[in-house]
Amino acid sequence: MSRHPIDPDRPAVADVVAEPPHRASYHRGPVTLRDHQIPHSTTDQRLLDSPNRADWLHTDPWRVLRIQAEFVEGFGALAELGPAVSVFGSARTPRDTPEYETGVRLGRALVAAGYAVITGGGPGTMEAVNCGAAESGGTSVGLGIELPFEQGLNRWVNLGVHFRYFFARKTMFVKYAEGFVVLPGGMGTLDELFEAVTLVQTHKVTSFPIVLLGSHYWGGLVGWLRDVAVPMGTISARDVDLLHVTDDVADAVRLIGESHGTQPGRRPE
């Protein structure tokens, strides 16, 4: 047992106070909650789940101010980010998989080409991309969201912003990016992918490349769009052409650069 630095008959503080156990953390915007403070529903859920209640007359005007504050916080944090690429992919990707390694290599390649990377800041593919970017000395952005099973921002994020509302967060992914690279992912990844395609298709954003990295994963989806949706007339062939499928990280970065009339180069000092 170590002794107190002044009174040798007293034990040191470290011997008396036990290391606190690991506790789950819950982020609601800039607020961190633990233990009994963790809520049973998210802010988004409370906004969208009560269409027939009249208390919106009293609460929604204040909610608008909170939404406004999220946009102001996000704009302020990212306004001077510079060229950036948003990358999406599964939060469930294990670290010992080829998909995770691809994410790391993609993060490195984007930084080497002069881009910051923007992810959802979570585990899996997002962590991999943030890791590659941070290890390369680049700006590694994570845009977190309040979720019931949230794990917080991964440790490779060096610029992080927490959001309550999905729509505020989604705006940041598009507004501060010059393109999307989409790795294999689930419902959230598909949501971001098709929202981006819709924005390009409707000319809400222009010169915005969308690269699908992993032909084995994405080939079936793109094939269905081309072979089923196009013949039925629900979309046009031009819509499918908005999606660039590749298995090569360097090719993905090249496609982003070419869409803006630039070629990837060494990251500026």
Accessible surface in RSA format (square Angstrom, percent):
REM  Atomic radii and reference values for relative SASA: ProtOr
REM  Chains: A
REM  Algorithm: Lee & Richards
REM  Probe-radius: 1.40
REM  Slices: 20
REM RES _ NUM      All-atoms   Total-Side   Main-Chain    Non-polar    All polar
REM                ABS   REL    ABS   REL    ABS   REL    ABS   REL    ABS   REL
RES MET A   1   168.54  87.3  90.03  59.6  78.51 186.9  95.45  81.2  73.09  96.8
RES SER A   2    63.91  54.0  48.91  65.3  15.01  34.6  52.37 111.5  11.54  16.2
RES ARG A   3   110.27  46.3  93.66  47.7  16.61  39.6  56.57  77.3  53.70  32.5
RES HIS A   4    28.52  15.6  23.28  16.2   5.23  13.4   8.83   9.1  19.68  22.9
RES PRO A   5   122.68  89.4  78.86  71.9  43.82 159.3  90.77  74.9  31.91 198.3
RES ILE A   6   149.48  85.1 125.20  93.3  24.28  58.5 129.09  93.0  20.39  55.3
RES ASP A   7    49.67  34.8  47.23  47.0   2.44   5.8  15.69  36.9  33.98  33.9
RES PRO A   8    88.79  64.7  84.00  76.6   4.79  17.4  84.00  69.3   4.79  29.8
RES ASP A   9   125.52  87.9 102.19 101.7  23.33  55.2  29.22  68.8  96.31  96.0
RES ARG A  10   128.95  54.1 128.60  65.6   0.34   0.8  36.37  49.7  92.57  56.1
RES PRO A  11    52.54  38.3  46.72  42.6   5.83  21.2  46.72  38.6   5.83  36.2
RES ALA A  12    15.47  14.2  15.44  23.8   0.03   0.1  15.47  21.8   0.00   0.0
RES VAL A  13   101.76  67.0  97.38  88.2   4.37  10.5  99.07  86.1   2.68   7.3
RES ALA A  14    86.48  79.5  58.63  90.5  27.86  63.4  66.78  94.0  19.70  52.2
RES ASP A  15    65.10  45.6  28.64  28.5  36.46  86.2   9.89  23.3  55.21  55.1
RES VAL A  16   102.55  67.5  74.49  67.4  28.06  67.6  78.89  68.5  23.66  64.2
RES VAL A  17    99.42  65.4  85.38  77.3  14.04  33.8  89.73  78.0   9.69  26.3
RES ALA A  18    86.03  79.1  63.38  97.8  22.64  51.5  74.09 104.3  11.94  31.6
RES GLU A  19   155.73  89.4 130.81  99.0  24.92  59.3  60.87 117.7  94.86  77.4
RES PRO A  20    92.54  67.4  77.56  70.7  14.98  54.5  82.05  67.7  10.49  65.2
RES PRO A  21   106.77  77.8  91.14  83.1  15.63  56.8 101.86  84.1   4.92  30.6
RES HIS A  22   178.38  97.5 141.27  98.2  37.11  94.9 107.73 111.0  70.65  82.2
RES ARG A  23   106.64  44.8  94.00  47.9  12.65  30.1  31.09  42.5  75.55  45.8
RES ALA A  24    67.50  62.1  54.62  84.3  12.88  29.3  59.19  83.4   8.32  22.0
RES SER A  25    33.97  28.7  21.20  28.3  12.77  29.4  14.87  31.7  19.10  26.8
RES TYR A  26     8.17   3.8   8.14   4.6   0.03   0.1   7.26   5.5   0.92   1.1
RES HIS A  27    34.83  19.0  33.98  23.6   0.85   2.2  20.25  20.9  14.58  17.0
RES ARG A  28    60.33  25.3  60.33  30.8   0.00   0.0   2.41   3.3  57.92  35.1
RES GLY A  29     1.36   1.7   0.00   N/A   1.36   1.7   0.79   2.2   0.56   1.3
RES PRO A  30   129.05  94.1  89.97  82.0  39.09 142.1 101.46  83.8  27.59 171.5
RES VAL A  31    61.40  40.4  57.29  51.9   4.11   9.9  61.40  53.3   0.00   0.0
RES THR A  32    65.64  46.7  39.38  39.9  26.26  62.6  23.06  31.0  42.58  64.4
RES LEU A  33    20.91  11.6  18.62  13.3   2.29   5.7  20.91  14.7   0.00   0.0
RES ARG A  34   101.87  42.8  95.26  48.6   6.61  15.7  11.77  16.1  90.10  54.6
RES ASP A  35    75.02  52.5  50.94  50.7  24.08  56.9  32.80  77.2  42.21  42.1
RES HIS A  36   163.89  89.6 127.13  88.4  36.75  94.0 111.45 114.9  52.44  61.0
RES GLN A  37   102.74  57.5  90.66  66.3  12.08  28.8  25.72  54.8  77.02  58.4
RES ILE A  38    54.74  31.1  44.62  33.2  10.12  24.4  44.62  32.1  10.12  27.5
RES PRO A  39    33.43  24.4  13.42  12.2  20.01  72.7  22.66  18.7  10.77  66.9
RES HIS A  40   194.03 106.0 155.62 108.2  38.40  98.2 112.30 115.7  81.72  95.1
RES SER A  41    27.67  23.4  24.58  32.8   3.09   7.1  15.30  32.6  12.37  17.3
RES THR A  42    11.24   8.0  11.24  11.4   0.00   0.0   4.24   5.7   7.01  10.6
RES THR A  43     2.50   1.8   2.40   2.4   0.10   0.2   2.40   3.2   0.10   0.1
RES ASP A  44    15.30  10.7  15.30  15.2   0.00   0.0  12.95  30.5   2.35   2.3
RES GLN A  45    80.57  45.1  72.15  52.7   8.42  20.0  25.59  54.5  54.98  41.7
RES ARG A  46    88.16  37.0  79.02  40.3   9.14  21.8  55.23  75.5  32.94  20.0
RES LEU A  47    47.37  26.4  29.12  20.8  18.26  45.9  29.12  20.4  18.26  49.1
RES LEU A  48   130.10  72.5 106.44  76.1  23.67  59.5 109.82  77.1  20.29  54.6
RES ASP A  49    96.44  67.6  71.94  71.6  24.50  57.9  17.74  41.8  78.69  78.5
RES SER A  50    32.81  27.7  18.07  24.1  14.74  34.0  12.30  26.2  20.51  28.7
RES PRO A  51   111.95  81.6  73.17  66.7  38.78 141.0  86.59  71.5  25.37 157.7
RES ASN A  52   145.18 100.1 109.53 105.8  35.65  85.8  38.32  92.2 106.86 103.3
RES ARG A  53   139.29  58.5 133.78  68.2   5.50  13.1  54.42  74.4  84.86  51.4
RES ALA A  54    68.19  62.7  59.08  91.2   9.11  20.7  61.20  86.2   6.99  18.5
RES ASP A  55    55.12  38.6  49.43  49.2   5.68  13.4  30.65  72.1  24.47  24.4
RES TRP A  56   129.75  52.1 129.13  62.5   0.61   1.4 111.50  59.4  18.25  29.6
RES LEU A  57   102.99  57.4  84.41  60.4  18.57  46.7  85.92  60.3  17.07  45.9
RES HIS A  58   135.64  74.1 122.61  85.2  13.02  33.3  83.14  85.7  52.49  61.1
RES THR A  59    59.35  42.2  55.13  55.9   4.22  10.1  54.32  73.0   5.03   7.6
RES ASP A  60    39.06  27.4  39.01  38.8   0.06   0.1  13.51  31.8  25.55  25.5
RES PRO A  61    78.76  57.4  66.45  60.6  12.30  44.7  73.97  61.1   4.79  29.7
RES TRP A  62   182.98  73.4 177.80  86.1   5.18  12.2 152.25  81.2  30.72  49.8
RES ARG A  63    46.63  19.6  42.40  21.6   4.23  10.1   8.62  11.8  38.01  23.0
RES VAL A  64    88.56  58.3  88.27  79.9   0.29   0.7  88.56  77.0   0.00   0.0
RES LEU A  65    93.68  52.2  88.67  63.4   5.01  12.6  88.95  62.5   4.73  12.7
RES ARG A  66   100.01  42.0  93.59  47.7   6.42  15.3  19.75  27.0  80.27  48.6
RES ILE A  67    31.24  17.8  31.24  23.3   0.00   0.0  31.24  22.5   0.00   0.0
RES GLN A  68   104.02  58.2  98.81  72.2   5.20  12.4  27.05  57.6  76.96  58.4
RES ALA A  69    57.21  52.6  48.29  74.5   8.92  20.3  53.93  75.9   3.28   8.7
RES GLU A  70    14.30   8.2  10.79   8.2   3.51   8.4  13.42  26.0   0.88   0.7
RES PHE A  71    48.75  24.4  48.75  30.2   0.00   0.0  48.75  29.6   0.00   0.0
RES VAL A  72    95.42  62.8  91.52  82.9   3.90   9.4  93.12  80.9   2.30   6.2
RES GLU A  73   115.07  66.1 110.38  83.5   4.68  11.2  32.06  62.0  83.01  67.8
RES GLY A  74     0.00   0.0   0.00   N/A   0.00   0.0   0.00   0.0   0.00   0.0
RES PHE A  75    71.95  36.0  71.58  44.3   0.37   1.0  71.80  43.5   0.14   0.4
RES GLY A  76    61.71  76.1   0.00   N/A  61.71  76.1  36.92 101.3  24.80  55.5
RES ALA A  77    38.11  35.0  11.52  17.8  26.59  60.5  22.85  32.2  15.25  40.4
RES LEU A  78     0.28   0.2   0.00   0.0   0.28   0.7   0.00   0.0   0.28   0.8
RES ALA A  79    66.84  61.5  38.93  60.1  27.91  63.5  39.69  55.9  27.16  71.9
RES GLU A  80   172.47  99.0 138.25 104.6  34.22  81.5  61.10 118.2 111.37  90.9
RES LEU A  81    26.58  14.8   3.77   2.7  22.81  57.3   8.92   6.3  17.66  47.5
RES GLY A  82    44.51  54.9   0.00   N/A  44.51  54.9  30.95  84.9  13.56  30.4
RES PRO A  83    71.22  51.9  66.49  60.6   4.73  17.2  69.08  57.0   2.14  13.3
RES ALA A  84     0.15   0.1   0.00   0.0   0.15   0.3   0.00   0.0   0.15   0.4
RES VAL A  85     0.00   0.0   0.00   0.0   0.00   0.0   0.00   0.0   0.00   0.0
RES SER A  86     0.00   0.0   0.00   0.0   0.00   0.0   0.00   0.0   0.00   0.0
RES VAL A  87     1.48   1.0   0.87   0.8   0.62   1.5   0.87   0.8   0.62   1.7
RES PHE A  88    13.16   6.6  10.88   6.7   2.28   5.9  13.16   8.0   0.00   0.0
RES GLY A  89     8.27  10.2   0.00   N/A   8.27  10.2   0.00   0.0   8.27  18.5
RES SER A  90    22.69  19.2  19.30  25.8   3.39   7.8  13.72  29.2   8.98  12.6
RES ALA A  91    47.72  43.9  33.54  51.8  14.18  32.3  33.54  47.2  14.18  37.6
RES ARG A  92   218.09  91.6 194.81  99.3  23.28  55.4  73.30 100.2 144.79  87.8
RES THR A  93    17.98  12.8   8.90   9.0   9.07  21.6   7.04   9.5  10.94  16.5
RES PRO A  94    75.00  54.7  64.75  59.0  10.25  37.3  75.00  61.9   0.00   0.0
RES ARG A  95   168.50  70.7 148.86  75.9  19.64  46.8  57.67  78.8 110.83  67.2
RES ASP A  96   134.11  93.9  96.25  95.8  37.87  89.5  53.18 125.2  80.93  80.7
RES THR A  97    31.41  22.3  25.90  26.3   5.51  13.1  28.26  38.0   3.16   4.8
RES PRO A  98   104.17  75.9  95.41  87.0   8.76  31.9 102.55  84.7   1.62  10.1
RES GLU A  99    71.87  41.3  70.04  53.0   1.83   4.4  20.91  40.4  50.96  41.6
RES TYR A 100    22.38  10.5  22.38  12.7   0.00   0.0  16.41  12.3   5.98   7.4
RES GLU A 101    83.15  47.7  82.99  62.8   0.16   0.4  40.42  78.2  42.72  34.9
RES THR A 102    26.26  18.7  26.23  26.6   0.03   0.1  10.71  14.4  15.54  23.5
RES GLY A 103     0.00   0.0   0.00   N/A   0.00   0.0   0.00   0.0   0.00   0.0
RES VAL A 104     9.41   6.2   9.41   8.5   0.00   0.0   9.41   8.2   0.00   0.0
RES ARG A 105   102.98  43.2  99.89  50.9   3.10   7.4  41.66  56.9  61.33  37.2
RES LEU A 106     0.00   0.0   0.00   0.0   0.00   0.0   0.00   0.0   0.00   0.0
RES GLY A 107     0.00   0.0   0.00   N/A   0.00   0.0   0.00   0.0   0.00   0.0
RES ARG A 108   103.20  43.3 101.14  51.6   2.06   4.9  33.32  45.5  69.88  42.4
RES ALA A 109    28.65  26.3  19.12  29.5   9.53  21.7  26.14  36.8   2.51   6.7
RES LEU A 110     0.00   0.0   0.00   0.0   0.00   0.0   0.00   0.0   0.00   0.0
RES VAL A 111     1.27   0.8   1.27   1.2   0.00   0.0   1.27   1.1   0.00   0.0
RES ALA A 112    55.94  51.4  48.45  74.8   7.49  17.0  54.81  77.2   1.13   3.0
RES ALA A 113    17.41  16.0   2.02   3.1  15.39  35.0   3.53   5.0  13.88  36.8
RES GLY A 114    21.21  26.2   0.00   N/A  21.21  26.2   6.98  19.2  14.23  31.9
RES TYR A 115    15.87   7.4  11.83   6.7   4.04  10.5   8.32   6.3   7.55   9.3
RES ALA A 116     7.85   7.2   3.48   5.4   4.37   9.9   4.77   6.7   3.08   8.2
RES VAL A 117     0.00   0.0   0.00   0.0   0.00   0.0   0.00   0.0   0.00   0.0
RES ILE A 118     0.00   0.0   0.00   0.0   0.00   0.0   0.00   0.0   0.00   0.0
RES THR A 119     0.07   0.0   0.07   0.1   0.00   0.0   0.07   0.1   0.00   0.0
RES GLY A 120     7.67   9.5   0.00   N/A   7.67   9.5   1.70   4.7   5.97  13.4
RES GLY A 121     0.29   0.4   0.00   N/A   0.29   0.4   0.29   0.8   0.00   0.0
RES GLY A 122     9.80  12.1   0.00   N/A   9.80  12.1   9.80  26.9   0.00   0.0
RES PRO A 123    39.03  28.4  37.87  34.5   1.17   4.2  38.44  31.7   0.59   3.7
RES GLY A 124     6.26   7.7   0.00   N/A   6.26   7.7   1.34   3.7   4.92  11.0
RES THR A 125     1.32   0.9   1.32   1.3   0.00   0.0   0.60   0.8   0.72   1.1
RES MET A 126    27.98  14.5  26.60  17.6   1.39   3.3  19.42  16.5   8.57  11.3
RES GLU A 127    11.82   6.8  11.82   8.9   0.00   0.0   0.48   0.9  11.34   9.3
RES ALA A 128     0.00   0.0   0.00   0.0   0.00   0.0   0.00   0.0   0.00   0.0
RES VAL A 129     0.21   0.1   0.21   0.2   0.00   0.0   0.21   0.2   0.00   0.0
RES ASN A 130     0.00   0.0   0.00   0.0   0.00   0.0   0.00   0.0   0.00   0.0
RES CYS A 131    11.74   8.9  11.74  13.1   0.00   0.0   0.00   0.0  11.74  12.7
RES GLY A 132     0.00   0.0   0.00   N/A   0.00   0.0   0.00   0.0   0.00   0.0
RES ALA A 133     0.00   0.0   0.00   0.0   0.00   0.0   0.00   0.0   0.00   0.0
RES ALA A 134    27.48  25.3  11.36  17.5  16.12  36.7  11.97  16.9  15.51  41.1
RES GLU A 135    97.72  56.1  57.00  43.1  40.72  97.0  30.57  59.1  67.15  54.8
RES SER A 136    40.73  34.4  19.10  25.5  21.63  49.8  21.56  45.9  19.17  26.9
RES GLY A 137    50.99  62.9   0.00   N/A  50.99  62.9  30.97  85.0  20.02  44.8
RES GLY A 138     9.92  12.2   0.00   N/A   9.92  12.2   5.25  14.4   4.68  10.5
RES THR A 139    52.83  37.6  47.13  47.8   5.70  13.6  12.92  17.4  39.91  60.3
RES SER A 140     0.00   0.0   0.00   0.0   0.00   0.0   0.00   0.0   0.00   0.0
RES VAL A 141     0.00   0.0   0.00   0.0   0.00   0.0   0.00   0.0   0.00   0.0
RES GLY A 142     0.00   0.0   0.00   N/A   0.00   0.0   0.00   0.0   0.00   0.0
RES LEU A 143     0.00   0.0   0.00   0.0   0.00   0.0   0.00   0.0   0.00   0.0
RES GLY A 144     5.15   6.3   0.00   N/A   5.15   6.3   5.15  14.1   0.00   0.0
RES ILE A 145    12.21   6.9   8.73   6.5   3.48   8.4   8.94   6.4   3.26   8.9
RES GLU A 146     3.69   2.1   0.00   0.0   3.69   8.8   0.00   0.0   3.69   3.0
RES LEU A 147    43.73  24.4  43.73  31.3   0.00   0.0  43.73  30.7   0.00   0.0
RES PRO A 148    94.23  68.7  62.85  57.3  31.38 114.1  67.88  56.0  26.36 163.8
RES PHE A 149   153.21  76.6 135.43  83.9  17.77  46.2 146.64  88.9   6.57  18.8
RES GLU A 150    28.80  16.5   7.04   5.3  21.77  51.8  11.14  21.5  17.66  14.4
RES GLN A 151   142.70  79.8 103.59  75.7  39.11  93.1  37.65  80.1 105.05  79.7
RES GLY A 152    15.63  19.3   0.00   N/A  15.63  19.3   7.61  20.9   8.02  18.0
RES LEU A 153    52.14  29.0  26.09  18.7  26.05  65.5  26.09  18.3  26.04  70.1
RES ASN A 154    17.46  12.0   3.70   3.6  13.76  33.1  13.93  33.5   3.53   3.4
RES ARG A 155   192.84  81.0 153.98  78.5  38.86  92.5  75.34 103.0 117.51  71.2
RES TRP A 156    55.55  22.3  52.28  25.3   3.27   7.7  48.95  26.1   6.60  10.7
RES VAL A 157    24.67  16.2   3.35   3.0  21.32  51.4   3.36   2.9  21.31  57.8
RES ASN A 158    91.36  63.0  53.04  51.3  38.32  92.3  43.00 103.5  48.36  46.7
RES LEU A 159    53.39  29.7  50.96  36.5   2.43   6.1  53.25  37.4   0.15   0.4
RES GLY A 160    37.09  45.7   0.00   N/A  37.09  45.7   3.47   9.5  33.62  75.3
RES VAL A 161    10.52   6.9   6.71   6.1   3.81   9.2  10.52   9.1   0.00   0.0
RES HIS A 162    42.84  23.4  29.27  20.3  13.57  34.7  22.09  22.8  20.74  24.1
RES PHE A 163     1.33   0.7   0.79   0.5   0.54   1.4   0.79   0.5   0.54   1.5
RES ARG A 164    29.02  12.2  28.77  14.7   0.26   0.6   0.00   0.0  29.02  17.6
RES TYR A 165     0.00   0.0   0.00   0.0   0.00   0.0   0.00   0.0   0.00   0.0
RES PHE A 166    77.14  38.6  77.14  47.8   0.00   0.0  77.14  46.8   0.00   0.0
RES PHE A 167    84.22  42.1  80.78  50.0   3.43   8.9  81.52  49.4   2.70   7.7
RES ALA A 168     0.00   0.0   0.00   0.0   0.00   0.0   0.00   0.0   0.00   0.0
RES ARG A 169    22.84   9.6  22.84  11.6   0.00   0.0   0.00   0.0  22.84  13.8
RES LYS A 170    39.79  19.4  38.77  23.8   1.02   2.4  12.89  11.6  26.90  28.6
RES THR A 171    51.18  36.4  43.01  43.6   8.17  19.5  32.87  44.1  18.31  27.7
RES MET A 172     0.00   0.0   0.00   0.0   0.00   0.0   0.00   0.0   0.00   0.0
RES PHE A 173     1.54   0.8   1.54   1.0   0.00   0.0   1.54   0.9   0.00   0.0
RES VAL A 174    25.79  17.0  21.60  19.6   4.20  10.1  21.60  18.8   4.20  11.4
RES LYS A 175   115.85  56.5  82.79  50.8  33.05  78.7  40.31  36.3  75.54  80.5
RES TYR A 176    35.53  16.6  26.23  14.9   9.29  24.2  28.47  21.4   7.06   8.7
RES ALA A 177    11.57  10.6   0.00   0.0  11.57  26.3   0.42   0.6  11.15  29.5
RES GLU A 178    53.27  30.6  51.02  38.6   2.25   5.4  19.43  37.6  33.84  27.6
RES GLY A 179     0.00   0.0   0.00   N/A   0.00   0.0   0.00   0.0   0.00   0.0
RES PHE A 180     1.24   0.6   1.24   0.8   0.00   0.0   1.24   0.8   0.00   0.0
RES VAL A 181     0.00   0.0   0.00   0.0   0.00   0.0   0.00   0.0   0.00   0.0
RES VAL A 182     0.06   0.0   0.06   0.1   0.00   0.0   0.06   0.0   0.00   0.0
RES LEU A 183     1.06   0.6   1.06   0.8   0.00   0.0   1.06   0.7   0.00   0.0
RES PRO A 184    24.02  17.5  22.78  20.8   1.23   4.5  23.05  19.0   0.97   6.0
RES GLY A 185     4.00   4.9   0.00   N/A   4.00   4.9   3.41   9.4   0.59   1.3
RES GLY A 186    38.95  48.0   0.00   N/A  38.95  48.0  35.11  96.3   3.84   8.6
RES MET A 187   166.12  86.0 156.93 103.9   9.19  21.9 137.16 116.6  28.96  38.4
RES GLY A 188    50.37  62.1   0.00   N/A  50.37  62.1  41.30 113.3   9.06  20.3
RES THR A 189     9.05   6.4   4.68   4.7   4.37  10.4   1.30   1.8   7.74  11.7
RES LEU A 190    55.25  30.8  54.76  39.2   0.49   1.2  55.05  38.7   0.20   0.5
RES ASP A 191    65.43  45.8  55.19  54.9  10.24  24.2  25.99  61.2  39.44  39.3
RES GLU A 192    15.07   8.7  14.62  11.1   0.45   1.1   6.97  13.5   8.10   6.6
RES LEU A 193     0.09   0.0   0.00   0.0   0.09   0.2   0.00   0.0   0.09   0.2
RES PHE A 194    75.75  37.9  74.94  46.4   0.81   2.1  75.36  45.7   0.40   1.1
RES GLU A 195    64.03  36.8  57.07  43.2   6.96  16.6  25.34  49.0  38.69  31.6
RES ALA A 196     1.60   1.5   0.01   0.0   1.60   3.6   1.20   1.7   0.40   1.1
RES VAL A 197    18.09  11.9  18.09  16.4   0.00   0.0  18.09  15.7   0.00   0.0
RES THR A 198    70.00  49.8  69.51  70.5   0.49   1.2  46.26  62.1  23.74  35.9
RES LEU A 199    44.61  24.8  44.61  31.9   0.00   0.0  44.61  31.3   0.00   0.0
RES VAL A 200    20.33  13.4  16.75  15.2   3.58   8.6  16.75  14.6   3.58   9.7
RES GLN A 201    76.24  42.6  59.24  43.3  17.00  40.5  18.40  39.2  57.84  43.9
RES THR A 202    69.29  49.3  48.01  48.7  21.28  50.7  51.71  69.5  17.58  26.6
RES HIS A 203   143.42  78.4 123.79  86.0  19.63  50.2  85.66  88.3  57.77  67.2
RES LYS A 204   153.29  74.8 122.31  75.0  30.98  73.8  67.88  61.1  85.41  91.0
RES VAL A 205    33.38  22.0  27.04  24.5   6.33  15.3  32.38  28.1   0.99   2.7
RES THR A 206   100.51  71.5  81.19  82.3  19.31  46.0  53.51  71.9  46.99  71.0
RES SER A 207    69.51  58.7  46.75  62.4  22.76  52.4  24.87  53.0  44.64  62.5
RES PHE A 208    17.70   8.9   8.71   5.4   8.99  23.4   8.71   5.3   8.99  25.7
RES PRO A 209     8.86   6.5   2.11   1.9   6.75  24.6   8.51   7.0   0.36   2.2
RES ILE A 210     0.36   0.2   0.32   0.2   0.04   0.1   0.32   0.2   0.04   0.1
RES VAL A 211     0.00   0.0   0.00   0.0   0.00   0.0   0.00   0.0   0.00   0.0
RES LEU A 212     0.00   0.0   0.00   0.0   0.00   0.0   0.00   0.0   0.00   0.0
RES LEU A 213     4.52   2.5   2.51   1.8   2.01   5.0   2.51   1.8   2.01   5.4
RES GLY A 214    18.12  22.3   0.00   N/A  18.12  22.3  18.12  49.7   0.00   0.0
RES SER A 215    45.66  38.6  40.87  54.5   4.78  11.0  23.95  51.0  21.71  30.4
RES HIS A 216   184.82 101.0 158.30 110.0  26.52  67.8 114.54 118.0  70.28  81.8
RES TYR A 217   106.49  49.7  86.52  49.2  19.97  52.0  65.97  49.6  40.52  50.0
RES TRP A 218     1.99   0.8   1.99   1.0   0.00   0.0   1.99   1.1   0.00   0.0
RES GLY A 219    32.64  40.3   0.00   N/A  32.64  40.3  24.13  66.2   8.50  19.0
RES GLY A 220    57.64  71.1   0.00   N/A  57.64  71.1  44.68 122.6  12.95  29.0
RES LEU A 221    46.78  26.1  37.52  26.8   9.26  23.3  42.52  29.9   4.26  11.5
RES VAL A 222    17.38  11.4  17.38  15.7   0.00   0.0  17.38  15.1   0.00   0.0
RES GLY A 223    25.46  31.4   0.00   N/A  25.46  31.4  25.00  68.6   0.46   1.0
RES TRP A 224   132.50  53.2 126.00  61.0   6.50  15.3 112.72  60.1  19.79  32.1
RES LEU A 225    15.67   8.7  15.67  11.2   0.00   0.0  15.67  11.0   0.00   0.0
RES ARG A 226   101.71  42.7  95.77  48.8   5.94  14.1  48.09  65.7  53.63  32.5
RES ASP A 227   102.45  71.8  83.12  82.7  19.34  45.7  26.86  63.2  75.59  75.4
RES VAL A 228    61.49  40.5  58.59  53.0   2.90   7.0  61.33  53.3   0.16   0.4
RES ALA A 229     5.94   5.5   3.69   5.7   2.24   5.1   5.94   8.4   0.00   0.0
RES VAL A 230    36.70  24.1  28.96  26.2   7.74  18.6  28.96  25.2   7.74  21.0
RES PRO A 231    95.45  69.6  53.72  49.0  41.72 151.7  65.11  53.8  30.33 188.5
RES MET A 232   145.16  75.2 111.25  73.6  33.91  80.7  95.06  80.8  50.10  66.4
RES GLY A 233    60.87  75.1   0.00   N/A  60.87  75.1  29.71  81.5  31.15  69.8
RES THR A 234    97.84  69.6  63.93  64.8  33.91  80.8  66.28  89.0  31.56  47.7
RES ILE A 235    47.18  26.8  36.10  26.9  11.08  26.7  43.44  31.3   3.74  10.2
RES SER A 236    55.01  46.5  47.70  63.7   7.32  16.9  47.34 100.8   7.67  10.8
RES ALA A 237    48.62  44.7  45.43  70.1   3.19   7.3  45.43  64.0   3.19   8.4
RES ARG A 238   193.10  81.1 188.58  96.1   4.52  10.8  65.80  89.9 127.30  77.2
RES ASP A 239    19.40  13.6  18.01  17.9   1.38   3.3   5.92  13.9  13.47  13.4
RES VAL A 240     1.09   0.7   0.00   0.0   1.09   2.6   1.01   0.9   0.08   0.2
RES ASP A 241    83.16  58.3  68.67  68.3  14.49  34.3  28.23  66.4  54.93  54.8
RES LEU A 242    44.21  24.6  39.17  28.0   5.04  12.7  41.50  29.1   2.71   7.3
RES LEU A 243    14.40   8.0   2.15   1.5  12.25  30.8   2.15   1.5  12.25  33.0
RES HIS A 244    69.19  37.8  64.87  45.1   4.32  11.0  37.88  39.0  31.31  36.4
RES VAL A 245    56.36  37.1  24.71  22.4  31.65  76.3  24.71  21.5  31.65  85.8
RES THR A 246    13.86   9.9   6.71   6.8   7.15  17.0   8.38  11.3   5.48   8.3
RES ASP A 247    96.27  67.4  69.30  69.0  26.97  63.8  35.41  83.3  60.86  60.7
RES ASP A 248    75.04  52.6  72.01  71.7   3.03   7.2  27.76  65.3  47.28  47.2
RES VAL A 249     9.05   6.0   8.11   7.3   0.94   2.3   8.11   7.0   0.94   2.6
RES ALA A 250    66.90  61.5  57.16  88.2   9.74  22.2  61.09  86.0   5.81  15.4
RES ASP A 251    34.44  24.1  31.45  31.3   3.00   7.1  12.77  30.1  21.67  21.6
RES ALA A 252     0.00   0.0   0.00   0.0   0.00   0.0   0.00   0.0   0.00   0.0
RES VAL A 253     6.34   4.2   6.34   5.7   0.00   0.0   6.34   5.5   0.00   0.0
RES ARG A 254    89.55  37.6  89.51  45.6   0.04   0.1  42.26  57.8  47.29  28.7
RES LEU A 255    33.57  18.7  30.11  21.5   3.46   8.7  30.11  21.1   3.46   9.3
RES ILE A 256     0.00   0.0   0.00   0.0   0.00   0.0   0.00   0.0   0.00   0.0
RES GLY A 257     0.10   0.1   0.00   N/A   0.10   0.1   0.10   0.3   0.00   0.0
RES GLU A 258    76.36  43.8  57.42  43.4  18.94  45.1  22.51  43.5  53.85  44.0
RES SER A 259    44.40  37.5  15.39  20.5  29.00  66.8  28.07  59.8  16.33  22.9
RES HIS A 260    63.96  35.0  36.32  25.2  27.65  70.7  29.65  30.6  34.31  39.9
RES GLY A 261    72.50  89.4   0.00   N/A  72.50  89.4  38.71 106.2  33.79  75.7
RES THR A 262    72.92  51.9  66.72  67.6   6.19  14.8  65.17  87.5   7.75  11.7
RES GLN A 263   125.25  70.0 102.10  74.6  23.15  55.1  59.51 126.7  65.74  49.9
RES PRO A 264    47.53  34.6  22.56  20.6  24.97  90.8  25.57  21.1  21.96 136.5
RES GLY A 265    40.99  50.5   0.00   N/A  40.99  50.5  37.47 102.8   3.52   7.9
RES ARG A 266   185.43  77.9 154.00  78.5  31.43  74.8  82.85 113.2 102.58  62.2
RES ARG A 267    88.92  37.3  86.20  43.9   2.72   6.5  19.65  26.9  69.27  42.0
RES PRO A 268    95.53  69.6  79.43  72.4  16.09  58.5  87.80  72.5   7.72  48.0
RES GLU A 269   180.58 103.7 110.60  83.7  69.98 166.6  83.80 162.1  96.78  79.0
END  Absolute sums over single chains surface
CHAIN  1 A    15002.2      11773.5       3228.7       8985.3       6016.8
END  Absolute sums over all chains
TOTAL         15002.2      11773.5       3228.7       8985.3       6016.8
